[in-house]
Amino acid sequence: MGEDARQGILDPSLLSRVTVDQFYGIEYEEFPAMIAEVAMWMADHIANNAFNQSFSVNIARIPLTGGATIRHGDALEVDWSEVLPAEKCSFVMGNPPFVGAKYQTAEQRAQVRRLAALGGSGGTLDYVAAWFLKAGAYLQANTRIRIAFVATNSITQGEQVAQLWPLLFDRYGLEIAFAHRTFSWGSEARGKAHVHVVIVGLTHRDFEPKEKRLFSYPDIKGDPVESRHGALTAYLFDAKGAADRHLVVKEESRPINGTVKMTSGVQMIDNGILTFTHDEAAAFLEAEPKARRFFRDFLGGQEFINGFTRKTLYLADADPSALKKLPMVTERMNLLRKYRASSSRPSTQAMASYPTKLGVDNRLGSDYLVIPNTSSERRDYVPIGWLGPEVIASQKLRIVADASGWEFGILTSGMHMAWLSHIGGRLKSDYSYTHGLVYNTFPWPEASGKQRAKVGELAQAVLDARAAHPTSSLADLYDPDTMPANLRKAHVALDRAVDRLYRRAPFDSDRDRVEHLFGLYEKLVNPLSDAEKRNRRTARRVARKSAGG
């Protein structure tokens, strides 16, 4: 027996089990492929130095032999099994290109469409989704492979979830083993902006771990907080609120929750011909003052939030004889008719015969509730409120007609914000509010007349708190750094009242709220039959008797 063995010392080199030649990759451009090979040796050298320092040994792979296998080619076109047979692969990992659906080339969109087998336009999947699909197909030849990708957070929220994740869950049998929720990832390259990303680890369900690790970022630029879960949804939160962890929220054409219908403001088809800034409208009216009665305030989301207005020529009710006396107005009408007639879209061409119409115009006869299409992620609440019928809302505002304090209170609550922030999509990093995905699917609480009245009172308190600051815009009032204490207090009181409509126990966080809402959403889309309800009631009675006995 040697001296080392007698002292119980193992050979430290036996602990170093990963070598460069175990790595295989695909790089789109030739020079970066060569750089990748060198970078792998550099990473190996750095790791060896750290190992040597820890164990006081000297491991050096000199002379260099072998090396990583880096294939020059398009990863979505190359057969991965030709690079490395799936039977020999243990892990698939990477950082695929971040290209949004609207920014893909025709070739990239075709690649996504082919891998998703969606047909048509290929949906609105980001380019990164194609790597998840390619990896899922590759894993079918070896279900022990584990997958992990850095990806845009858009694949775990918004409309993309319903397009991508059923394919991963159902077609390829994948489950989420671990995940990092949204965090800000910065590049060291000069001029590169931070992007919001997630990291998702996947396994085949035959080999999924019992506990799933989830890393959440209370501060998206800070350190994560780890939690353990039995199952994770595609939205990267606990599936405990729903029986089906594979459930995804799908767009609905109408409310499935029994609430009033939401519409959009006027869809302008004018190429800016009928719309004016404040200064442009003033100059126009100085030249043609008799046109003043046809000008109306015209607000979109940004105008509503930031407290400024644009103007529009609203001619739907104009008398032809009056218009003929306004040469500048009729000139605009002529320009509008020519613009619409020259369009390649049949629907726009059809509008050429109606130059007095703005576009798709749903006029309202009374005050109406509006929600901006987009709102900064920094805000704790999307600023919503009322406009009068004399104001024209653009398509950048969502509209709820005949709304009361009850609707305002629920829609401006922390509970609704949790649904929007976790289920709704994003425009860059801002919240994107849509009818089909957010409003029509949101599970409203059951409430008595007295409870509705209480919510209405607390909603009015929010409006009163805003009114106490008449010189401040909604952007000022809802900036987290400048939000007045009285407004914050009014929102907190409203949030508590709305939370209690859903359950008596308080919610710990927005994630706790959305997990609860997710279970309610499942009941909306998968209601129990009468027989199932009876069976569940019987099972509960049996359980209570057993517990009592």
N, C-alpha and C positions, 0 to 999 in steps of 0.2 A: 504494500500500500504506500503511495507516495505521500510526501509531507503535506501537500495541499489537501489531499483526501483525509489525512489524519486530523487536520484542523477543521474539517467540515466546510471548506471553501470550494464553491462551484467555479467553473470556468465562466467568467462574466460574458465572454463572447457568445455563449449559448443563449443568452438573453436577447441577443440581437438577431431577430428572425426575419426582418424585412429588408430586402435588398432592392436595388434599383431595377434589376431585370425582371422583377415581379410586376412592374407597372406597364400598362398598355394604354395608348391614347390615340385620339384622332384630332388633327389640327387642320383647320380650313386653309391656311396660307402656308407656303413652303418655308419661308424664313422663320416665322414663329415656331414651326414644327422643329426646326433645328435648334432654336433657342430653348424649346421645352426639354429636349434631350440634355442639353448642358445644365439647365436649371435643375433637373432631377439629380444630377451628380453633385451640384452645389448644395442642394437640400440634404443629400446623403452625407456630404462632408460636414455640414453644420451639425447634423444629428450625431455623427461619430464623435465630433469634438465634445459635445455635451455628454455623451455616453462615457468617453474617456475621462472627463473631469469628475463624473459621479463615481466611477469605479476604479479610478487611478490605474487605468490600463491604456494601451495604445493600439486602437484598431484603425487601420488605414487601408483603403482598397486601392493600393498602388502596386503594380500598374493597373490602370482601369481596364476591366474586361466586361464584356456584355454591355448592358445598358438598357434603358427603357425603350420600348417599341412604340414609336410615335408615327402613325400613318398620316400622310399628307392627303387630305380629302375632305369631303363634306360629310359630317357625322350622320346626317339624315339620309344620305344616299349610300354610304358604305355599309356593307353587311358586317355587323359587329362580330358575328361568329367567324368571319374570315380573319379578323384581327386577333381575336381570342375566342376559341370555342366556349360557349356558355358553360359547358361541363367543367371547365378549368377556372372559371371566374368566381371570385368570392364577393367582390364589391364593385358597384358602379357608382361613381360620384363625379360631380363636376359643377361648373358655373356656366350654364348655357347662355347664349346671347339674349339680352333683354330688348326685344323688339315688339312693340305693341301691335295689335291687329291692324290698326289704321295706318301703320308705318311700314308694313311688310311689302316687299316687292311681290309681283305676280307669282314669281317662282317660289318664294317663301310661303305665300298663302296656299299655293298648290301642294306644297310639302305637308303643311299642317292638315289640309283637307284630306290628303291621301292617308296619312297616318291615323287620323281620327275617323276616317270613313264616314264623314258627316254628310258628304254630298253638298251641292249648292255652293255657297260662298265659303264654307268651312267654319261658319259661326264667327264669334269674336274672340277666339282663343289667341293669346299671346304666343309668340314664337317659342318661348321656353317650354310651353306645354307639349310640343312635339318630342322633346327629349324624354319627358315622363312616359309618353306613349311608346316611344321606341324602346325604352328600358323595360317597360311592362311586357312587350312582345318578346324581347330577348330573354327575360327571366323564365318564360314558359318552358325552355329547355333545361332549366336548372332552378327549381323553386327555392333553393337555399341562398341564392344571391340576395344581397342586401343593397338597397338603392338609397342615395342621398343627393339632393341637388339644392343649390342656392337658386332661388327663383324670385321673380317679381311677386309682390304680395297680392297682385290682382288675381292670381289663380286660386286664392283662398277666400275671396269675397266677390260679391257682385254676380253678374250673369254668367261669368266663366265657370263658376263652381258647378252649375247644373249641366254644363257642356262637357267638362273634363272628368270630374270625379266619378260619375257612374261608369265611365269607361274603365277607369283604373280599378274600381271596386268590383264591378260585375264581369267585365270582359277579361281582366287579367288576374283577378283574385287577390289584389293588393290590399294591405292595411297600413295605417300610419303607425309606425313604431316609436318615433320621436319627432319632435318639431320645435323649431324656434319661431315664435310668433313675430310679428312685424318689428323690425329694428332698422335703424339708419346705418347704412353701409357706405363709407366714404372711400374714394379712391385716392391714392397718394399722387396720382398724375395731376399736373398743373391744369387748372381749369375744369376738372371733372367734378360734377355735382354729386352730393350724397343722394343715394336712392334708397327707397324703402323696400326691404326684401324679407323673405322668410327662408328658412331651411327646413326641408321636409325629408324625413327618413322613412322608407317603405320596405316592407317585407311581404312575402306571400303569406296568406292567412294560415297556411299549414305550419308556419314557423314563427308566427308573431309572438312577441314577448307578452307575458301576463300583465306586466305593468308598462304603460306607455309614459315616456318622459316628455314633459312640456316645459319649455323655457319661455317665460313671459317677460316683457320689458315695460315696467311702469314708466320709465323714461326711455324713449326709443333710442337715445344716444348713450344710455347707461348700461349697467350690468343686468343680466337676466335673473329672474327668480324661478327656481325649478319647482315643479309639482308633479305628482304621479297620478295616473288615471287608468281606469280599466279599459276605456275606449275613447278615441278622439274622433271628432267629426272632421269633415273636409274644411270647416271654418276654423279649425284649430282651437276648439274648446271642448270641454267634457261633454260626452254624449249622454250623461245620466238623466237628462230631462226627457229623452226620447227613447222609445223601445228600439227604434231602427237607427243605428249609428251611421248608416249610409244615406240617411235622409238628406236631401238638398232642397233648398227653397227655389221654386221655379216661378218665373214671371206669370202673372195672371192678368187677363184682359179686363177683369172686373173685381171688385172687392169680394173676397171669400169670407170676410169677417162681419158682414152685415152692416157695415158703415155706409155713409153717403159716398157718392161717386166723386172722384177727382178728375179734373181735366187740366189742360194746359192753356196758357194765354194765347194770344193771336200769333199764328205762324205767318210771319211776314214773307211775302213773295214780291218784294219791291226793289231789291238790290240797293237799298238805301235811298231810293228816290223820294219816298214819302216821309222819311224820318230825318230829324234835325237835332243837333246839339242846341243848347240854350242860346248860344251866340248866333248860330246859323238861323234859328227861328226868329231872333230879334232882327237880324239883317233882312230876312225875307219880309217880315211884317212892316219894316220901315219903308220898303219899296212897294208893298201891296197891303196896306193896313186893313182893308175890308175883308181880308182872308182870316182875320183873327178868330172869328167864331167857329172856324173849322179846325182850329188847332186844339189838340188835347194832350194832356200829360201822358207820356209813354214810358212805362217802367219795366225793366227786366230785373233779374236778381241783383246785379251789382248796383243798379240805381237805387233799388229798394233798401239794400243794406247800407249803402254809403251816403244816402240822403241827398242825392242829386237827381235831376230829371232830364229826360229828353222829351222832344215833342214829335207829334205825328200829325199829318194832315188826315183827318178822319172825315171822309166824304160820303159814307154810306147813306146818310140821310139828306145829302145836299140836293137842293132844287136845281135842275139843269139850267134854268134861267139865271140863277145866281152865279153858277160856275162860269157861264159865258162872259160874265162881266169881270172875271178874274184871269187875265191872260197868263200870269205866272203860274197859277194853279193849273190851268188847262195845259200849259206847256209840260208840267210835271206828269199830268195824266197821259199825254201823248208819248212821253219818254217811257212811262211805265208800260203802256200798251206794246210799244216796240220791243222793250226788253223781254216781256213775257212771250211774245210771239216768236222771238229768236231762240227761245230755250229748246233744249233737246228733250225735255220732259213733257209728255202729253198733258199732264195735269197742270203744269205751268202755262203751256200754250192755251189751254182752255180758259185760263184766267185772263187772257189778253182781252177778251170781250167785256170784262168787268173792271175797268180802270178805277172805278170809285171804291172798289173793295181792297182792303189791306191784304187779305189772304184768308186763312181759315179763322173766321171771327165768331167767337161765341160770346156775344154781349150779355151782360148781366144787368138786371134792373135794380139790384140792391147791393149793399156792402158784401164783400166776399173775402174769404180767408186766402192768403197767399203764402207759399213756401218757396224760397229760392231753390233753383235747380242745383246749385253748388254753393258750398259754404266752407270756410277755412277749417281745417282739422284742429286748429288751436282753440276753437270755440267749444265750450261745454254744451252749448245749445245752438241749434240752427235758429237764427232770428226769423220769426214768422209773425204775421199780423194781418190787418185788414186794409183793403183799399175800397174806395167808393166807386160807384158805377160810372162816374165821369172820367175815371182813369182807365187807360187802356193798358192791360198787362200783356207783355210779350211772352213768347213761348219759353223764355228763361224763368218763368214763374209757374208753379203749380197752383191750381185754383180749386178751392172747395166752396161751392155756392151754399148759401143758407146755413152757414156754420154757426154754432153757438159757442158759448164759453166752455161747454163740455168738450167739443172737438178741439178747440184751441188748447185746453188744458192737457188733454192726452197727447196731442201731437208735439207740444213743447216740453213734455216731461222727460226726465232722465231715462225712463223705461223705453220710450220711443226712440230716444237718441241711441240707446244701447243697440236696438234693432238696426237702426240706420248704420251705425259705425261698424257693426260686425257682419251684417247681411248685405247691405247696400254696396254699390260699387264706388270707385274713386275716380276723380278726374285729376291726374297727377296724384297728389296726396290729399286733395280736398274731398269732402263728402259730396257724393252725387245722389240726389234725391230723385227717384223715379216712381211713377204710378205702379207699374207692374210688379216690381221686385220689392219695394219697400212698403208703400201705402196699402196696396191691395192684399198683401200677405200678412200684415201686422196683426197679431192676436189682441183684439181689444178686450178689456176686462168686462165682466158682468157687474152691473151696478144698479142699485135701486134709484128711484127718483130723488131721494134725499141725498144719496151719495153723489149723484150727478150734479145736483145743485151745489154741494160743497166744493166739488172740483171747479165748477163755474165761478164760485166766489174767489177761490184761490187763484184762478186764472185771471180774474179781474184785478186782483192784487198785483199780479205781475205787470199788467198794463198800466196800473196806477203808478207803480214804481218807475216805469219807463217815462211816464208823463211828467214825473217830478224833475226830469232832466231834458227840458224842451230843446236845448241847443245842441244836444248830443245825438249823433246818428246811431243807428243800430250797430254799426261797426264799432263805434266807441263804447256803447253800452255792453257789448258782448265780447270785447277784448278781455281775455283773462287777467291782464295787468291793470285794466282801468274799469272793470265792471263795478258799478256802485254797490255799496254794502246793502242798501235797501232792496235792490233788484236781486242780488244773490240770495238774500234772506227769503224773498218771496218765492223764488224758484225752489229753494230747499224745502219750504213748506208744501209746495205743490207736489214735488217729487215724493215726499213721504206719504201724502194722501193717495197718490196714484199707486205707489208701491203696495200699500195696504189693500188695494182693490184686487191685487193678484195673489197675495198671501199675507198672513199675519207676521211671520218671521221676517225680520229686516234682511235686505240684500247686502252682501259684503262688497260687491263691486259690479261694474257694468257687465263683466263676463258672467257673473252669477245671475244677473238679470236675463241676459240673452240665453243662457242655458235653460232657464225656466220657460222663457218664451218659446224656445225651440220645441219643448215638449208640448206646449199648447198648440203650436203650429202643426205638429204631427196629428193632433186630434182634429184640427180643421180639415186637413187633407185626407186623413184616414179615419173617419168617424167609425165608432164601434156599432155593430149591428145590435138590435135589441137582445138577441140571444147571447152575444158576447158580454153585453152589460150585465145580464142576469147571471152569467157564469162568474163574472168578476165579483158581483155582490155576494154570491154564494161562497166563493173562495174566501172573501174577507170575513164573512160570518163564521166559517169553519175555523179560520185562523184565530179569530177572537176567542171562540170557545176553547180551542186548544190552549191558547195562552192562559185563559182563566182556569182551566182544569189542571 
